[in-house]
Amino acid sequence: MIENRENLYVLSTVNTTYAFQVMESGQLEHLYYGRKIRLEAADFITEKYAFCPGNTIAYSEEHKNFSLEDCCLEMSSYGKGDIREPFIEVVHADGGSTSDFVFDCAVISKGKEAYRTLPGSYGTEEEVEHLTVILKDKQYYLTLELHYYVYEKEDVITRSSRLINESNEEIRLARLMSTQVDFDRAGYVFTTFNGAWAREMQRHDTVVNTGKTVNSSYTGSSSSRANPFVMVSRENTTEETGDCYGFNLIYSGNHYEAVEVSGFEKTRIVTGINPQSFSFLLTPGEDFEAPEAVMTYSHEGFSGASLHMQRFVREHIVRGEWKNKVRPVLLNSWEASYFDINERKLLNLAKAGKEVGIELFVMDDGWFGTRNDDTQSLGDWYVNEKKLPNGLTGLAEKINRLGLDFGIWVEPEMVSLNSECYRNHPEWVMEIPDKPHAEGRNQRILDLANPEVQDYIIEQMTKVFSSADISYVKWDMNRIFSDYYSQYLPKERQQETAHRYMLGFYRVMQALNERFPSILFEGCAAGGNRFDLGMLCYFPQIWASDNTDANCRVETQTGYSYGYPMSTVGAHVSACPNHQTLRITPLETRFHVASFGVLGYECNFCDMGKEELAEIAAQIELYKQWREVLQFGDFYRGRSGNIHEWTCVSADQTKAVGMLMQTLVTPNWRYETYTAKGLSAEKKYHFYSKIKKYNIKEFGDLINTVSPIHIKQNSIAQNVIAKFVKMDSEVEDTYVYGDALMYSGVKLKQAFAGTGYNREVRYFQDFASRLYFMEVGEHE
């Protein structure tokens, strides 16, 4: 709900209040963002000004009693006394950089307007209200629009801005942020999610008491180095208690999030396009749209803010046929074959997948041009008939006859120097003419700032996607930007290149989504190098990381869960030793971790033994029974560290799946509990685990302490016995109310601690894990 009370604007959601007012000088003073309060007048939360602080700048002759440096504001600029992080920077035709935007008018409406150049959230008139605030710089004839969208049910407010050049002269926009929030105290914790390739979404906390802390990307993508989702909280905030603010940006390019504390211990937060090497020329009458920023607040800690974000993304970011549709279990050919593929190999792999319950077979890289390695053929999107003599059509038909859907890998934004595309159109590539280029993964980036290149990609992908019955597309981008330069743009517009690239990319994806609404598009950029809300407007799911090691993935997927729902997180079970770390983890654990995302497999079923394939078949059968909960339920984090604890709960709280994973065994540590979250306190649940059979080889020479005959390790006798004799796991099976599951937890059967093993003992070694199931409606 949005209310205007004599220049006091109050934006309310179910549990939060956001308020600002128009000052006498025309600036917008930020008053409050936090837990919902009754606010009929603003006097009691308005900062009182009598005299300017020493060594500051008074705003004007008419308003000498305050300095903008010491005000909490809705937007800021340079030149009139505020020396903190600015919301907007403009270089005017006269060379000056002073801007002075003051209130002109405001309009309240319903519904969500689509942006002209960028993706954004969406909602009906019943779901979202819209406040437009018009600010004017009367000295330079510029108009700045501030847009606020209130998603009341999800406790989310989104913001964006638009600058309009209404003057008769050209101006250069050097910065335009999407949101700004000022708080009247310091000491907030700034939480960011950083990393690198194969190490995405590692959580880092920084207490900001003074100065400025920045989380940003300059890779041309939203980046695995610094995800655009961030949190700001108080130092005493926990998973379930305390103030927590979440911020994200609906943008897939270079982004910027800064937290700055002033000399007066006021904290400013800004988010938007990274101003590094950015500027945009606006001729008379032109305008510039900033990306939409997403904000939420919860007094129920990190978990409360996470749930707001997860629900908002599911309801108002992801769209199309796959928004609420369960995602298929897929088998991807990459780690099974890499570039060495042909129709026979692919069909054999697909047949093996069908036998264990796979629903979608995906042919990864290596099917086009002369693509036998990563040095060639990107850009040449025609079938390699030596590998696929019957083309995509023939392969897809054979895959479909097996009862599987067919998917394909593409990397349309890139081009190899060794390709017909590059030889025919070197002007389509992002590179500085006649200057050496810093290469990445033996490929260059096509210049999507160029409409001709956009059209080429749209038409080439249209040919590929319509040439066969393709139901899934993995869209990859395997390098970051270097030598930013568009051969299409004039030299005075080169600092527009990165943003214009994103505008071109969004145009391409909008066209392909409209042409192929039934295809499930999965985004990928060397793993999680472009995992963001802008991508999720076109890709219902994103490949979270090229690292499939379960011990690493449990950290990465925990990181994503703070800002994104699990229905958007692609997660695969792969072979061991793992291809990225050479670590060996149990197949059971690899499945458990991957099952909390969108499950897939990426290993060579043709080389696996019967026992392993039987285990995979049982995993897939179990996942299909529970995937609606796992994909679309609310995700809760429990403990992290040596023990990782997750819970995923259905919307109606009648079903839940929990997971415990252990990193390393602690000697003589038998006791453990599982504590659920998100259940209904009043409902009674059947809490249980599945029985597991363990190979006697897992117990090594200890088996001789109970065996009537001596069994030599790695002997023929041991192999024969291992086929017929299995060790049973413990089973948890009890009926308990939700309040007890959440507040007390279940004391699990003891772990093995070197003093004996039977069915009452939990085999829980390095990298071991358990799934626990909770269901309402079953009776004792």
C-alpha positions, -999 to +999 in steps of 0.1 A: +000+000+000+012+035-008-001+066+010+006+103+004+001+124+036+009+160+027+043+152+012+049+123+035+050+091+015+045+058+033+050+025+015+037-005+034+039-042+030+025-069+052+054-066+077+074-035+067+072+002+064+092+025+041+088+062+045+102+095+032+091+131+030+096+162+009+118+187+028+111+225+026+141+227+003+126+202-021+150+173-013+136+139-004+144+130+032+145+093+039+128+087+073+124+050+079+127+015+065+121-014+088+095-033+108+059-022+102+049+009+123+018+032+125+029+064+109+002+091+108+027+120+109+065+123+105+075+148+133+088+122+157+111+105+131+122+137+113+157+148+121+158+183+136+181+209+121+189+243+137+224+250+125+248+234+100+276+213+114+310+229+113+331+227+081+301+217+060+282+233+032+248+249+037+224+238+009+213+273+000+209+309+013+172+301+021+182+269+040+213+276+060+202+254+089+213+221+074+238+205+051+230+177+027+261+159+040+243+153+073+209+143+059+194+109+052+182+112+016+163+092-011+188+103-038+220+124-038+243+142-062+275+162-061+278+200-058+254+211-031+272+199+000+267+161+000+301+146-005+291+109+001+285+082-025+262+099-051+230+085-067+236+104-100+265+121-117+261+142-148+286+161-168+267+190-183+274+208-216+292+236-198+316+210-182+301+213-148+291+184-126+268+200-101+232+186-100+203+198-079+172+176-083+142+188-062+107+176-059+082+184-086+053+160-082+043+124-075+018+099-089+004+068-073-009+040-096-015+003-097+003-025-117+038-029-130+049-011-161+074-029-185+107-012-190+115-001-226+151-014-226+156-037-196+139-067-180+121-062-147+097-077-122+061-081-131+028-081-113-009-074-117-028-044-105-039-065-075-003-075-067+017-043-070+013-005-064+035+021-081+048+054-069+064+077-094+083+107-080+094+134-104+124+155-095+136+185-116+170+201-120+157+235-131+192+249-138+199+223-165+164+212-175+168+176-165+141+154-151+148+124-128+121+099-122+122+077-091+100+046-093+089+026-063+069-007-067+054-022-036+049-060-036+028-061-004+024-098+000+061-106-005+074-078+018+094-065-012+098-030-026+116-024-059+131+008-071+144+022-104+152+055-119+151+073-153+169+104-164+154+125-191+174+152-209+149+180-215+175+206-224+187+217-258+222+204-252+240+170-250+249+158-216+271+129-204+256+106-177+285+092-156+264+074-130+228+066-123+220+043-094+189+022-090+184+026-053+197+045-023+189+039+013+203+061+041+203+050+078+210+072+108+236+050+124+268+031+117+281-004+125+260-024+100+273-057+087+277-058+049+273-094+037+285-102+002+289-134-018+322-137-035+345-162-051+358-173-085+352-200-111+344-232-092+342-212-059+310-192-063+288-177-036+312-178-006+297-156+022+318-128+036+308-104+064+323-069+069+314-045+097+313-010+083+319+015+110+337+041+088+347+046+052+333+028+022+330-009+013+322-019-022+309-051-038+312-048-076+317-065-109+338-054-139+337-087-158+310-077-183+287-101-163+272-101-129+302-122-120+312-152-099+336-128-082+309-107-066+272-116-069+248-086-070+228-100-041+240-085-008+226-081+028+229-054+054+223-064+090+229-055+126+259-072+143+236-093+166+215-106+137+212-144+135+195-168+111+162-163+128+164-130+148+174-095+142+172-068+115+183-079+080+180-061+047+184-078+014+193-060-019+195-073-054+196-059-089+177-071-120+208-068-142+233-092-157+262-069-164+287-048-144+271-039-111+279-019-080+268-021-043+284+002-018+280+008+019+295+041+031+296+056+066+299+094+069+317+115+094+284+118+112+280+080+114+252+078+089+252+048+066+244+050+029+237+020+007+236+024-031+231-003-058+231+000-096+253-002-127+290+000-120+302+035-128+337+022-136+344+031-172+307+039-177+292+070-193+262+075-216+257+104-239+221+118-239+211+141-267+182+165-262+150+145-256+168+112-249+164+093-216+183+065-197+167+037-177+185+023-147+179-014-138+153-023-113+166-029-077+150-052-052+148-045-015+134-064+014+135-062+052+129-087+079+132-086+117+134-124+116+171-125+106+187-139+075+161-166+071+133-141+071+149-119+044+158-150+024+122-163+023+110-129+011+136-130-017+129-166-027+091-161-029+095-128-048+118-144-074+094-174-078+063-152-082+076-120-099+108-127-117+106-162-132+079-164-159+066-183-188+056-220-191+083-232-167+075-208-139+057-234-117+063-265-138+084-293-123+118-295-140+129-328-156+158-350-143+184-346-170+216-363-181+243-341-196+270-356-219+298-332-209+317-350-182+310-383-198+324-374-233+337-338-234+342-330-271+345-366-281+309-373-291+291-390-319+256-403-325+264-439-313+280-427-280+252-403-273+225-429-280+242-455-258+245-429-230+209-419-234+197-455-233+216-461-201+200-429-187+165-440-197+170-473-178+176-455-145+148-429-149+163-399-167+137-378-184+158-354-205+190-361-224+213-331-231+240-331-258+267-306-246+296-290-265+312-306-296+283-311-320+288-282-345+313-270-371+347-286-365+344-283-328+368-310-315+383-287-288+378-252-275+399-234-301+375-235-330+340-232-345+321-210-321+299-190-343+295-217-369+261-231-359+258-260-384+258-297-375+291-317-378+277-345-399+308-367-393+296-369-357+259-366-363+252-381-398+215-378-393+217-342-380+200-328-350+166-339-364+177-376-366+194-376-332+164-359-315+140-384-331+160-414-318+163-398-283+125-391-283+118-427-294+136-438-262+110-419-243+134-390-235+132-353-242+162-338-261+183-308-251+213-290-266+242-268-255+250-235-273+273-206-267+259-179-291+276-148-276+311-161-285+331-166-316+364-185-323+391-169-344+392-202-362+357-200-375+338-190-407+319-165-387+350-146-376+367-148-410+335-134-427+328-107-401+358-096-380+340-063-374+314-081-353+339-089-325+346-068-294+382-058-299+402-026-304+412-025-341+449-029-348+457-035-311+466-067-293+437-085-276+438-101-242+422-135-249+400-157-227+393-195-233+405-192-269+374-172-279+362-136-283+330-119-276+305-110-303+295-073-301+259-074-290+259-036-290+256-040-327+220-047-339+233-067-369+250-091-345+219-093-324+199-102-355+225-128-365+223-146-332+185-145-331+183-160-366+211-186-361+195-198-329+161-198-344+174-222-371+190-245-345+161-246-321+135-252-348+156-278-367+146-306-342+124-314-313+144-295-287+129-290-253+159-277-234+187-253-241+218-248-220+231-213-230+267-208-220+292-179-218+327-191-210+348-159-207+347-125-192+352-092-210+386-076-218+396-047-241+361-032-239+355-018-274+326-019-298+336-015-335+300-005-341+299+025-317+317+058-324+347+066-302+328+091-280+304+064-271+329+036-262+321+038-225+285+028-233+298-006-247+292-028-216+257-015-210+247-016-247+259-052-248+235-061-220+206-043-238+215-063-269+216-096-250+182-089-234+167-081-269+181-115-281+167-134-252+133-117-254+130-126-291+140-163-285+117-166-255+088-154-276+097-177-305+102-207-283+080-204-252+081-242-245+119-245-243+134-247-209+163-223-211+191-228-185+216-201-182+253-208-177+285-186-177+315-207-168+292-219-140+278-192-119+295-162-135+261-148-145+236-159-118+213-129-113+178-117-115+182-103-150+191-137-163+162-153-144+137-131-164+146-153-194+161-185-179+140-202-153+171-219-140+209-213-140+238-236-137+252-227-103+288-238-107+310-259-129+322-275-097+301-305-090+320-317-059+293-322-033+315-309-005+320-276-024+285-275-037+269-276-002+287-243+005+278-228-029+242-238-028+239-224+008+252-191-005+227-190-033+198-198-009+202-164+008+188-146-023+175-172-048+150-201-047+162-236-052+140-240-083+165-217-101+197-236-091+209-263-115+228-291-096+243-323-110+256-356-096+289-363-112+316-390-112+343-396-086+371-387-083+355-354-090+367-337-122+373-304-105+388-314-072+397-351-075+379-356-042+359-388-036+325-384-019+298-410-015+273-412-044+245-409-017+259-375-007+263-363-042+227-370-048+215-355-015+232-322-022+221-320-058+185-330-050+180-297-032+184-279-066+172-289-100+186-324-102+207-337-131+234-362-137+267-356-155+286-389-155+291-419-178+264-444-170+278-467-197+309-473-176+291-479-143+284-512-126+250-526-118+251-517-081+259-481-088+232-478-116+206-494-092+215-469-066+210-440-091+177-455-103+165-455-066+177-419-062+158-407-092+126-425-081+129-409-047+135-375-061+105-377-084+083-384-054+096-353-036+107-329-063+078-305-060+088-299-024+125-297-032+121-275-062+093-251-051+093-254-013+107-228+011+143-234+018+157-230+053+193-231+064+203-247+097+238-252+109+268-246+087+304-257+093+314-293+098+277-301+099+254-287+072+217-287+078+190-279+053+152-281+053+128-276+024+091-272+032+060-274+010+039-242+008+011-259+027+036-272+054+024-308+050+056-321+036+093-314+042+127-328+034+157-323+056+194-330+051+224-334+073+258-335+058+291-340+076+324-328+063+349-348+085+344-373+112+351-363+148+365-393+168+343-406+195+315-382+186+283-403+185+256-377+193+238-357+167+204-340+162+184-329+132+164-297+138+137-288+113+125-253+103+095-239+087+070-265+098+035-259+113+038-261+150+004-276+154+007-303+128+019-338+136+045-352+113+057-387+104+095-382+106+115-410+089+146-419+069+151-446+042+170-477+049+204-479+032+226-510+025+264-506+029+291-526+012+311-545+037+343-531+020+334-498+036+343-513+070+377-526+059+395-552+081+370-546+109+347-571+092+369-598+106+358-590+141+324-605+133+331-629+104+334-666+111+362-668+086+391-645+079+385-622+049+415-608+032+412-572+019+408-569-019+406-607-022+383-627-045+365-639-014+359-604-002+345-594-036+322-624-037+309-619-002+304-582-008+279-590-036+256-609-012+262-595+022+253-559+030+253-539+062+220-523+070+219-486+080+200-472+109+164-461+103+147-431+120+109-435+123+087-415+147+056-393+149+062-359+164+046-324+163+061-296+143+069-275+173+090-304+188+108-309+154+117-272+152+124-263+189+138-295+203+149-315+172+152-352+168+180-369+186+193-393+160+207-428+165+243-428+175+271-425+149+298-452+146+326-443+171+348-473+170+331-494+196+306-515+176+282-514+147+246-527+142+213-514+129+211-490+157+243-473+147+246-445+120+274-451+095+283-414+091+318-410+079+337-382+060+313-365+036+284-386+047+248-373+047+212-383+054+178-372+041+149-371+065+113-369+054+084-353+072+047-359+062+014-349+077-016-372+074+000-405+083-011-420+116+008-442+140 
